[in-house]
Amino acid sequence: MADLSTAIRDALLTAEPRNKVMATRRLVREWRKGRLPASFTVAMPDRPAWPDRLELLHPGQMPKRGRGGSERNRIALWHSLAHIEFVAIDLALDIVGRFGAEMGAAFIADFLAVAADEAMHFALIERKLNQMGASYTDLPAHDGLWSAAQETAGDVAARLAIVPMVLEARGLDVTPTTLERVRAQGDENGARILKRILDDEIRHVRAGSTHFREICRRRGESAENHWQMLVKRHFRGALKPPFNDSARLAAGLSRQAYEALA
């Protein structure tokens, strides 16, 4: 009988987006029903499988996306969101497969729930793109999100500090503005999708910050100081205001900590 790590590895190595979504939903469902032992017998791949037809560019080479309401700009926006959510599935799976054995049951449950959410988010956005006559992989995407995973593959605290607590937290800052812009264009369906994603991402960031603080407690570290040190060591960008302080507070992030690095 397969165990959780084998099912996660298989999903990570599934390249076709819809098949990855289905594999993720299936493994989370089987684990919740007790049919997938929470044991870790196989290593995670260095990289997940993504569609061959997806053109990956360095973040600095990505074409600038217009902010107007033209069909081209709207497709570019939703395509970029689709890529973020697609990679987020792999990030959530990888953190469980890579660190679940050392972190335990609550960590596994929290991040498998994140993986299921991200799969649902991607499916919603992919359907949105299809309704616009487009598909995921039609446009180039960048590899910055997975680069952060590779940078933090050796330390669960670093992974939590960078992926949920910096990269996903950035989504809390920018999504409300995107939501209002989409609503102003008359796209109420798109606004509802973004509101659902924003609400879920608060929970995802909170899961990351909660487990990060617990690691720091066990290690005898100051969570705030340790987070700042890990961000300086592993994050190559900058923390840019304005911040969505209310959403960040709901997600358990320290305003004093992130403003000090802005």
N, C-alpha and C positions, 0 to 999 in steps of 0.2 A: 504493500500500500504506500502511495506517495505521501510525503510529509509536506509541511508548510513551505519549507525552504525550496523543495523541488518544484512545487506549484508556482512559487514566486519566480524562481529562475526561468521556468517555462514561459510565464507571462512576460517577463522582461525581454526574453529572446523572441517574442512574437512581434513581427514588424508591422503587419497590416493593422491600421488603427482600429477598425471595428472588431477585429479578432482579439486585439489586446484588451479592448473594453470588455468583451465577453469573457475572456480568460480571467480578468481581474474580478469581475462580478461573480464568476463561478467559484473562484478560490475563496473569496470572502464569504460567500454563502455556505460553502462546504465547511469552512473553518467554524463558522457560527453554529452550524448544526452538529459539530463535534465529529465530523467525518474526515477531518484533515489534522493529523497530530501536529501539535506545535513543537516540532523538533527541527533541528537545523543540521542537516547532514551534507549539504552541498554549498560550495562557495558561490557568491554572486559574480556575474560577469563584470568586467571593467566598464563596458558600455552596454546599454540596452540595444535591441534591434529597432531601427526606424525604417520607414519605407525607402527603398532605393531611389524612388523618384523625387524625394524631398531634397531640394538644393539647400545645403547648409553654408552659410557665410559667416565670416567674423563679424561680431556686433558692429564694428566700425564701418563695415562694407554694406550694411543693410540700407536699401533705398529709403529715403525719407518718406514718411507717410503723411499725406495731407490731412487736414482737420475738417475739410468741407464735407458737405453731404452728398457728394457725387457717388454714383454706384461704385466706381473704382475705389474711392477712399473708404467707403463702407465695407467693401469686401476685404480690403487690406487690413482694416481694424479687426474684423472678425477672424480673419486668418491668423493674425498675430495672437489673438486670444486663444484660438484653437491650439496653436503650438504650445503656448504656455500651459494649457490644461493637459495636453498630451504628455508633455515632459513631466508634469506634476504627478501623473499616474506612476511613471517609472520612479520618480523620487520617493514617493510614499512606499512603493513596493520595496525599493532597494533599502530604505532605512530599516524596514522590518527584517528583511532577509539578511542584512549585514550585521545588525546590532540587536536583533530580537532575543538571541540566546542570552546575552549579558544583561538585557534590560528587563525582561520579564513580561508577565501576562498583561498588565495594564498598558504598557507601552505598545505591545503587539495589537491589542484591541483598538487603541486610539488611532494608530497609523494605518491599520487595515480599514478602519472607518474612513480615514482621509482618502485612501486609495479608491474606495468605492465612490466617495463624493466626486473625486477628480474624474473618474470614468464617466459619471453621470454628467458633469459639467462639459466634458469633451463631446459627449453624445448630443447634448443640447445645442452646442455651438456648431457642430458638424451639420446637424439638421438645419440650423439657421443659414449656414453657408449654402447648403443644397437648395434651399428655397430662393436664394439669390442667384442661382445658376452657377455656383462655384463649389469647390471641394478643398479640403485640407490637402496640402502638397501642391496646389496650383501656383503658389508664390514661394519665394525663398524664405528661410527662417535662420535664426542664429543659434549658436551652440553654447551660449553663455550660461544657461541654467545647468546643463550637465557638467560643464567645467567646474562649477562650484561643488558638485557632488564628488568629482574626482579629487578636488583639492582637499576635501574633508573625509575621504574614505577611511582614514585610519583612526578617527576619534569621534565617538558619538556626540560628545559635547560640542565639538567644532561643527559637526553637521547640523545640529539643532540651532546653534548660534547663527549660522549663515543662512540655511534654507528656510525654516519657518520664521525665524526672528529678524531676518533682514530682507530676503527676497520676497517671501509671502507677505510680510508686513508692508512692503512697498505697495503691494496690491491694495491694501487697506487705504493707502493715501490717495492713489490715483483712480480707483474704480468709481468713487462717487462723482467725480468730475466727468468721467467717461459716460456714466449712467445718465447724467443730466444732459450731456450733449446728444446722446442717442434719443432720449425722450424729446428733446427740442426739435429733432428731425422727424418727429411723429411716429417713432418706432417704439410703441409701448411694449410689444413682445420682447424686443431686445432689452428694454429697460428692466422688465421682469426677470429675464435671465441674469442680468448683471446684479440685480438685487439679491437673487438667490445665491449667486457666487459670493458676493460680499458677506452675507450672513454666515455662510459656511466657512469662509476663509478666516473669520474671527475665531471660530472654534478651532480651526487648524493651527493658527498661530498660538492660541491658548494652550493647545496640547504640547506644542514645541516648548513654550516658555515654562510650562508646568514641569515637564520632564527635565528640562535644563536646570531649573532650580533644585530639583531633587538630586541630580547628579552632583551639583555644587555642594549641596548639604552633606552628601555622603563623602565627598572629597575634602570637606573642610574649607571650601573656597567661598569667597564673596561672589554671589551670582552676578552682581552688577560689574564688579571689577574684572571677573573672569570673562564675561561676555565682551566687554570692551577690548580686552587683550586678544581674544580670538578673532574679533572682527578686524582689528588692526593687522593681525597676522595672515588671515585667510581671505579677506574680502578686498578685491582690487578696485572697486568703485568707491563712491562716496555716498554717505547718507544725506539725502537732499530734502530740505523742507520745501513746501509746507507739509506738516504731518497731520494725519487724522487722529488727533489726540484721544478723542472719545472712543474710537474703534480700537486704538492701540491699548488704551486702558482696559477695555473689555477683554482684550486678548492677553492681559497680564504683563504688558511691557512697561518698563520703567522709563518715564519721560525724562528723568534726570540722566539716565544712562544714554539714551539715543540722542538727546539734544547735545550732550557733551561731545559727540562724535560728528555732529552735523557741520 
